[in-house]
């Protein structure tokens, strides 16, 4: 009961916002946060593709455990884990209802569970990878792989605009609540109150988009004054921007350990085929 009460006190809009910002901005102090972002992205690409080349349940389970351990090392937000767990439980329940109430058997359920497990592996791998990189490192990694500079900058800019948009959206909602009047009676199952908040959330979206367009125009003008367009096409500027990306001992250690673990998972899958 004490844990439940403590969770109720900590679970609020401000806590959700902070957890989302921590996830978006990455955690540099974690093990994966200290690695070169190019190594992390290549690892994510490999681990995300491997499940789709096998139907061996042992291999899939091993990959799920491996990615889960890395997600714990990365110290993924409890909010993200909670949302992922809710989606997995809902997906498994939905599959159970569809299969057994539509005349299916256990084999049909197992095949759909295998598909769900593959999606779970991809989801956990993406959480572990992108929760450990800040927007600047992610943008530099994309730029080093030959992605156009405009796209790489857009990714970084979108991440950096996230806290501003969240704060502004919350302020607009609060202003609507201050100037408006909530229903005196909540109605059956509080439907009036729910409808009131839904209307506020929808109405607050439009002024936020208008303010975002104004901020974007101001940002573009400021970047152009500082020579942003020239830096997009300058090889010297690109080389200087990516000079901090270096593969060192930690990266080689991570590659070796990950390769060994993935090899052991596949060997175990061939010996214990399910």
Secondary structure as UniProt FT lines:
FT   HELIX           2..10
FT   HELIX           13..25
FT   TURN            28..29
FT   HELIX           32..34
FT   HELIX           37..50
FT   HELIX           51..53
FT   HELIX           57..73
FT   TURN            74..75
FT   HELIX           78..101
FT   TURN            102..103
FT   HELIX           106..130
FT   TURN            131..132
FT   HELIX           135..144
FT   TURN            145..146
FT   HELIX           149..179
FT   HELIX           188..190
FT   HELIX           191..225
FT   TURN            226..227
FT   HELIX           228..233
FT   HELIX           235..241
FT   TURN            242..244
FT   HELIX           249..271
//
